[in-house]
């Protein structure tokens, strides 16, 4: 009753069909944006901890790395939000409100494992 599956299991071995199906369902968008966000986070964390905060001289690298990781994570959150808004979901309204809710939720979920 309305739970129709639009995936043709007979064509599962056809990679072009599977790719087009995943592209239609936005899975490829999530995969590419999420993966590039992880790379961005790691790159910013590495560059800041290695060259800016000089992590070797401050608490054996813990303080410099933590600050670098916070900047990397923040840039990743902003990057993912912008690309998912524009590419994945094609949202055209309430960017400010959605961004504030997204950042608050992300901070809450990121810090919840500390307690």
Residue pairs with C-beta under 8 A, 6 or more apart in sequence:
7 21
8 17
11 17
11 18
12 18
19 28
22 28
23 29
26 88
29 84
29 87
29 88
30 84
30 88
33 80
33 83
33 84
33 87
33 88
34 80
36 79
37 76
37 79
37 80
37 83
38 76
40 72
40 75
40 76
40 79
41 72
41 73
41 75
41 76
42 72
43 72
44 68
44 71
44 72
44 75
44 76
45 65
45 68
45 69
45 71
45 72
46 68
47 68
48 64
48 67
48 68
48 71
48 72
49 55
49 61
49 64
49 65
49 68
49 69
52 68
53 63
53 64
53 65
53 67
53 68
54 64
55 61
55 62
55 63
55 64
55 65
55 68
58 64
73 110
77 102
77 103
77 106
81 98
81 99
81 102
81 103
85 91
85 95
85 98
91 98
